[in-house]
Amino acid sequence: MSTSKTSSPDSDDKQAVLKDFKAAVNMTPHQLDAWLKSDESHAVGFKRASSESVGHASGRRIVRLLGKPTDQLTAGDVAHMRKVVGYVHRHLAQRPSGDVTDTPWRYSLMNWGHDPKRA
């Protein structure tokens, strides 16, 4: 196995996470930002002490991440991207039967930047 001077295990992992993140998040920053302002977006998800759900807070962070240059991503940003990918994959595997258009399942995924109706 040869190693490149521009590649390291950390940068390889970062590139893999970025690729997976871009595949999982299929909403543009504008679409996601508009969605997060909707009543439906605020109505779904697990809420901690604050009134904002975990997914809604994640969506706000995703909007920021989508606009951030790759070379400025922090380790925390990459960790959040990994979390988003895991969430999207887990919840896609739990797709309910029937039309999912107006379901909490879809709305929750959309808070995390993935609209299953676009897939």
Residue frames as a rotation matrix with the C-alpha (Angstrom) as fourth column:
MET 1
0.583 0.812 0.000 0.00
0.812 -0.583 0.000 0.00
0.000 0.000 -1.000 0.00
SER 2
-0.524 -0.751 0.401 1.45
0.739 -0.635 -0.225 3.33
0.424 0.178 0.888 -0.99
THR 3
0.288 0.580 -0.762 0.71
0.835 -0.542 -0.097 6.51
-0.469 -0.609 -0.640 0.84
SER 4
0.254 -0.090 0.963 0.48
0.679 -0.693 -0.244 9.92
0.689 0.715 -0.115 -0.72
LYS 5
-0.783 -0.588 -0.202 2.04
0.574 -0.558 -0.599 12.98
0.240 -0.585 0.775 0.84
THR 6
-0.734 0.566 0.375 -1.35
-0.518 -0.824 0.231 14.70
0.440 -0.025 0.898 0.63
SER 7
0.317 0.872 -0.374 -3.25
-0.380 0.478 0.792 11.81
0.869 -0.109 0.482 2.12
SER 8
-0.822 -0.460 0.336 -3.37
-0.495 0.285 -0.821 10.57
0.281 -0.841 -0.462 5.68
PRO 9
-0.718 0.600 -0.353 -5.71
0.643 0.766 -0.007 8.26
0.266 -0.232 -0.936 7.56
ASP 10
-0.426 0.567 -0.705 -7.42
0.437 -0.554 -0.709 11.33
-0.792 -0.610 -0.012 9.00
SER 11
-0.535 0.226 -0.814 -7.85
-0.645 -0.732 0.221 13.03
-0.546 0.643 0.537 5.64
ASP 12
-0.890 0.240 -0.388 -9.03
-0.124 0.691 0.712 9.78
0.439 0.682 -0.585 4.04
ASP 13
-0.576 0.703 -0.416 -11.64
0.804 0.397 -0.442 9.38
-0.146 -0.590 -0.794 6.79
LYS 14
-0.416 0.394 -0.820 -12.69
-0.006 -0.902 -0.431 13.02
-0.909 -0.174 0.378 6.39
GLN 15
-0.750 0.099 -0.654 -13.10
-0.657 -0.219 0.721 12.54
-0.072 0.971 0.229 2.64
ALA 16
-0.823 0.472 -0.315 -15.20
0.359 0.863 0.356 9.40
0.440 0.180 -0.880 3.18
VAL 17
-0.422 0.677 -0.603 -17.43
0.703 -0.176 -0.689 11.22
-0.573 -0.714 -0.402 5.67
LEU 18
-0.528 0.192 -0.827 -17.82
-0.400 -0.915 0.043 14.18
-0.749 0.354 0.560 3.29
LYS 19
-0.875 0.185 -0.447 -18.80
-0.364 0.356 0.861 11.84
0.318 0.916 -0.244 0.46
ASP 20
-0.650 0.647 -0.397 -21.35
0.717 0.696 -0.040 10.03
0.250 -0.311 -0.917 2.64
PHE 21
-0.453 0.449 -0.771 -22.70
0.395 -0.674 -0.624 13.35
-0.799 -0.587 0.128 3.99
LYS 22
-0.685 0.151 -0.713 -23.20
-0.606 -0.662 0.442 14.75
-0.405 0.734 0.545 0.49
ALA 23
-0.816 0.406 -0.412 -25.06
-0.020 0.692 0.722 11.56
0.578 0.597 -0.556 -0.48
ALA 24
-0.544 0.608 -0.578 -27.26
0.839 0.399 -0.370 11.60
0.006 -0.686 -0.727 2.65
VAL 25
-0.232 0.425 -0.875 -28.14
0.256 -0.841 -0.476 15.31
-0.938 -0.335 0.086 2.62
ASN 26
-0.536 0.092 0.839 -30.19
0.841 0.154 0.519 15.81
-0.082 0.984 -0.160 -0.53
MET 27
0.701 0.712 -0.030 -31.67
0.711 -0.702 -0.045 19.21
-0.054 0.010 -0.999 0.34
THR 28
-0.052 -0.695 0.717 -29.95
0.529 -0.628 -0.571 22.47
0.847 0.350 0.400 -0.57
PRO 29
-0.829 -0.270 -0.490 -29.12
0.559 -0.394 -0.729 24.95
0.004 -0.879 0.477 2.19
HIS 30
-0.820 0.567 0.083 -31.97
-0.539 -0.812 0.223 27.17
0.194 0.138 0.971 0.97
GLN 31
-0.060 0.826 -0.560 -34.48
-0.256 0.529 0.809 24.29
0.965 0.192 0.180 0.92
LEU 32
-0.221 -0.089 -0.971 -33.44
0.765 0.601 -0.229 23.10
0.604 -0.794 -0.065 4.37
ASP 33
-0.974 -0.158 -0.163 -33.50
0.225 -0.776 -0.589 26.61
-0.034 -0.610 0.792 5.85
ALA 34
-0.537 0.843 0.029 -37.01
-0.688 -0.458 0.563 27.20
0.487 0.282 0.826 4.46
TRP 35
0.020 0.529 -0.848 -38.16
0.129 0.840 0.527 23.80
0.991 -0.120 -0.052 5.78
LEU 36
-0.574 -0.354 -0.738 -36.80
0.725 0.198 -0.659 24.50
0.380 -0.914 0.143 9.27
LYS 37
-0.959 0.263 0.105 -39.06
-0.283 -0.908 -0.308 27.57
0.014 -0.326 0.945 9.46
SER 38
-0.336 0.887 -0.317 -42.21
-0.360 0.190 0.913 25.49
0.870 0.421 0.255 8.89
ASP 39
0.160 0.519 0.839 -44.65
-0.986 0.039 0.164 24.40
0.052 -0.854 0.518 11.58
GLU 40
0.908 0.203 -0.367 -44.24
-0.244 0.967 -0.069 20.78
0.341 0.152 0.928 10.47
SER 41
0.069 -0.976 -0.208 -40.50
0.070 0.213 -0.975 20.96
0.995 0.053 0.083 11.09
HIS 42
-0.528 -0.258 0.809 -41.00
-0.682 -0.440 -0.584 22.27
0.507 -0.860 0.056 14.61
ALA 43
0.369 0.854 0.368 -43.65
-0.916 0.268 0.298 19.66
0.156 -0.447 0.881 15.41
VAL 44
0.881 -0.020 -0.473 -41.49
-0.035 0.994 -0.107 16.54
0.472 0.111 0.875 15.10
GLY 45
0.022 -0.983 -0.183 -38.51
-0.018 0.183 -0.983 15.04
1.000 0.025 -0.013 16.84
PHE 46
0.305 -0.072 -0.950 -37.14
0.883 0.395 0.253 14.33
0.357 -0.916 0.184 20.28
LYS 47
0.440 -0.093 0.893 -37.02
-0.150 -0.988 -0.028 17.43
0.885 -0.122 -0.449 22.45
ARG 48
-0.384 -0.623 -0.682 -34.56
0.712 0.271 -0.648 17.82
0.588 -0.734 0.340 25.29
ALA 49
-0.375 0.204 -0.905 -34.83
0.795 -0.432 -0.426 20.56
-0.478 -0.878 0.000 27.91
SER 50
-0.788 0.102 -0.608 -35.33
-0.293 -0.930 0.223 23.25
-0.542 0.354 0.762 25.30
SER 51
0.264 0.961 0.082 -38.35
-0.269 0.155 -0.950 23.39
-0.926 0.229 0.300 23.05
GLU 52
0.273 -0.240 -0.932 -36.21
-0.962 -0.071 -0.264 22.72
-0.003 0.968 -0.250 19.96
SER 53
0.961 0.093 0.261 -35.87
-0.098 0.995 0.006 19.11
-0.259 -0.032 0.965 18.84
VAL 54
0.126 -0.961 0.248 -32.49
0.071 0.258 0.963 17.48
-0.989 -0.103 0.101 18.40
GLY 55
-0.047 -0.092 0.995 -33.15
0.930 0.359 0.077 17.10
-0.364 0.929 0.069 14.66
HIS 56
0.860 0.405 0.311 -34.18
0.489 -0.828 -0.275 20.73
0.145 0.389 -0.910 14.26
ALA 57
0.691 -0.691 -0.213 -30.97
-0.350 -0.577 0.738 21.91
-0.633 -0.435 -0.640 15.92
SER 58
-0.120 -0.729 0.674 -29.04
0.408 0.583 0.703 19.50
-0.905 0.359 0.227 13.72
GLY 59
0.402 0.369 0.838 -30.74
0.912 -0.079 -0.403 20.95
-0.082 0.926 -0.369 10.65
ARG 60
0.990 -0.078 -0.120 -29.59
-0.074 -0.997 0.036 24.44
-0.123 -0.026 -0.992 11.57
ARG 61
0.219 -0.970 0.101 -26.04
-0.323 0.026 0.946 23.14
-0.921 -0.240 -0.308 11.90
ILE 62
-0.002 -0.164 0.986 -26.32
0.757 0.644 0.109 21.29
-0.653 0.747 0.123 8.57
VAL 63
0.884 0.340 0.322 -27.27
0.467 -0.678 -0.568 24.55
0.025 0.652 -0.757 6.83
ARG 64
0.725 -0.673 -0.148 -24.07
-0.548 -0.694 0.467 26.12
-0.417 -0.257 -0.872 8.20
LEU 65
-0.007 -0.764 0.645 -21.98
-0.006 0.645 0.764 23.08
-1.000 0.002 -0.009 7.23
LEU 66
0.404 0.234 0.885 -23.28
0.817 0.343 -0.463 23.10
-0.412 0.910 -0.052 3.68
GLY 67
0.957 -0.006 0.289 -22.02
0.140 -0.866 -0.479 26.65
0.253 0.499 -0.829 3.28
LYS 68
0.656 -0.751 0.084 -18.63
-0.422 -0.272 0.865 26.07
-0.626 -0.602 -0.495 4.89
PRO 69
0.377 -0.607 -0.700 -15.52
-0.819 0.134 -0.557 25.52
0.432 0.784 -0.447 2.76
THR 70
0.832 -0.016 -0.554 -14.20
0.094 0.989 0.112 21.97
0.546 -0.145 0.825 3.11
ASP 71
-0.104 -0.982 -0.159 -10.77
0.467 0.093 -0.879 23.14
0.878 -0.166 0.449 4.26
GLN 72
-0.534 -0.042 0.844 -12.38
-0.560 -0.731 -0.390 25.01
0.634 -0.681 0.367 7.16
LEU 73
0.553 0.767 -0.325 -14.27
-0.284 0.540 0.792 22.04
0.783 -0.346 0.517 8.62
THR 74
-0.179 -0.555 0.812 -13.34
-0.971 -0.033 -0.236 21.24
0.157 -0.831 -0.533 12.20
ALA 75
-0.941 -0.162 -0.298 -13.15
-0.103 0.974 -0.203 17.80
0.323 -0.160 -0.933 13.77
GLY 76
-0.652 0.758 0.012 -16.49
0.015 0.029 -0.999 18.63
-0.758 -0.651 -0.030 15.43
ASP 77
-0.039 0.612 -0.790 -18.02
-0.903 -0.360 -0.235 19.45
-0.428 0.704 0.566 12.06
VAL 78
-0.480 -0.219 -0.849 -16.86
-0.671 0.716 0.194 16.13
0.565 0.663 -0.491 10.61
ALA 79
-0.987 0.160 -0.010 -18.19
0.122 0.706 -0.698 14.29
-0.104 -0.690 -0.716 13.68
HIS 80
-0.298 0.934 -0.195 -21.59
-0.364 -0.301 -0.882 15.96
-0.883 -0.192 0.429 13.19
MET 81
-0.109 0.202 -0.973 -21.56
-0.992 0.042 0.120 14.99
0.065 0.978 0.196 9.52
ARG 82
-0.853 -0.248 -0.460 -20.93
-0.232 0.968 -0.093 11.39
0.468 0.027 -0.883 10.57
LYS 83
-0.787 0.616 0.050 -23.86
0.081 0.182 -0.980 11.63
-0.612 -0.767 -0.193 13.00
VAL 84
-0.084 0.757 -0.648 -26.13
-0.801 -0.438 -0.408 12.94
-0.593 0.485 0.643 10.21
VAL 85
-0.393 -0.136 -0.909 -25.16
-0.786 0.563 0.255 10.07
0.477 0.815 -0.328 7.91
GLY 86
-0.985 -0.005 -0.170 -25.88
0.083 0.859 -0.505 7.52
0.148 -0.512 -0.846 10.64
TYR 87
-0.525 0.844 -0.106 -29.25
-0.187 -0.236 -0.954 9.07
-0.830 -0.481 0.282 11.46
VAL 88
-0.047 0.517 -0.855 -30.35
-0.968 -0.236 -0.089 9.20
-0.248 0.823 0.512 7.83
HIS 89
-0.588 -0.242 -0.772 -29.30
-0.546 0.823 0.158 5.60
0.596 0.515 -0.616 7.15
ARG 90
-0.971 0.238 -0.005 -30.99
0.154 0.611 -0.776 4.25
-0.182 -0.755 -0.630 10.30
HIS 91
-0.349 0.905 -0.243 -34.26
-0.254 -0.341 -0.905 6.04
-0.902 -0.255 0.349 9.64
LEU 92
-0.212 0.249 -0.945 -34.40
-0.976 0.001 0.219 5.18
0.056 0.969 0.242 5.96
ALA 93
-0.861 -0.165 -0.481 -34.23
-0.174 0.984 -0.027 1.54
0.478 0.061 -0.876 7.06
GLN 94
-0.776 0.606 -0.173 -37.37
0.404 0.267 -0.875 2.15
-0.484 -0.749 -0.452 9.18
ARG 95
-0.880 0.435 -0.189 -39.50
-0.448 -0.629 0.636 3.51
0.158 0.644 0.748 6.32
PRO 96
-0.403 0.815 0.416 -43.19
-0.226 0.352 -0.908 3.00
-0.887 -0.460 0.043 7.08
SER 97
-0.626 0.261 0.735 -45.46
0.729 0.531 0.432 1.43
-0.277 0.806 -0.523 4.51
GLY 98
0.420 0.895 0.153 -47.71
0.873 -0.351 -0.339 3.52
-0.250 0.276 -0.928 2.31
ASP 99
0.402 -0.167 0.900 -47.51
0.465 -0.810 -0.358 7.13
0.789 0.562 -0.248 1.31
VAL 100
0.002 -0.520 -0.854 -44.96
0.998 -0.058 0.038 8.94
-0.069 -0.852 0.518 3.48
THR 101
-0.138 -0.104 0.985 -45.62
0.567 -0.824 -0.008 12.44
0.812 0.557 0.173 2.13
ASP 102
0.090 0.274 0.958 -47.22
-0.513 -0.811 0.280 13.94
0.854 -0.516 0.068 5.25
THR 103
0.722 0.127 -0.680 -45.69
0.380 0.748 0.543 11.77
0.578 -0.651 0.492 7.96
PRO 104
0.873 -0.448 0.193 -43.60
-0.415 -0.476 0.775 12.55
-0.256 -0.757 -0.601 11.03
TRP 105
0.478 -0.714 0.512 -41.08
0.549 0.698 0.460 10.00
-0.686 0.062 0.725 9.68
ARG 106
0.283 -0.338 0.898 -40.45
0.884 -0.271 -0.380 12.12
0.372 0.901 0.222 6.55
TYR 107
0.824 0.087 0.560 -40.55
-0.028 -0.981 0.193 15.40
0.566 -0.175 -0.806 8.45
SER 108
0.821 -0.560 0.111 -37.96
-0.083 0.074 0.994 14.14
-0.565 -0.825 0.014 10.92
LEU 109
0.214 -0.750 0.626 -35.63
0.876 0.431 0.217 13.08
-0.432 0.502 0.749 8.11
MET 110
0.464 0.010 0.886 -36.10
0.629 -0.707 -0.322 16.46
0.623 0.707 -0.335 6.46
ASN 111
0.980 -0.155 0.123 -34.94
-0.196 -0.683 0.704 18.15
-0.026 -0.714 -0.699 9.67
TRP 112
0.356 -0.890 0.286 -31.71
0.108 0.344 0.933 16.22
-0.928 -0.301 0.219 9.15
GLY 113
-0.191 -0.475 -0.859 -31.42
-0.664 -0.582 0.470 17.41
-0.723 0.660 -0.204 5.53
HIS 114
-0.986 -0.143 0.080 -32.82
-0.050 0.725 0.687 14.37
-0.156 0.674 -0.722 3.74
ASP 115
-0.092 0.980 -0.175 -36.13
-0.864 -0.166 -0.475 14.39
-0.495 0.107 0.862 1.89
PRO 116
-0.555 -0.150 0.818 -37.01
0.023 0.980 0.195 10.77
-0.832 0.127 -0.540 1.11
LYS 117
0.575 0.800 0.171 -39.44
0.269 0.013 -0.963 11.96
-0.773 0.600 -0.208 -1.57
ARG 118
0.586 -0.458 -0.668 -36.42
-0.761 -0.595 -0.260 13.23
-0.278 0.661 -0.697 -3.55
ALA 119
-0.208 -0.812 0.546 -34.46
-0.563 0.556 0.612 9.99
-0.800 -0.180 -0.573 -3.41
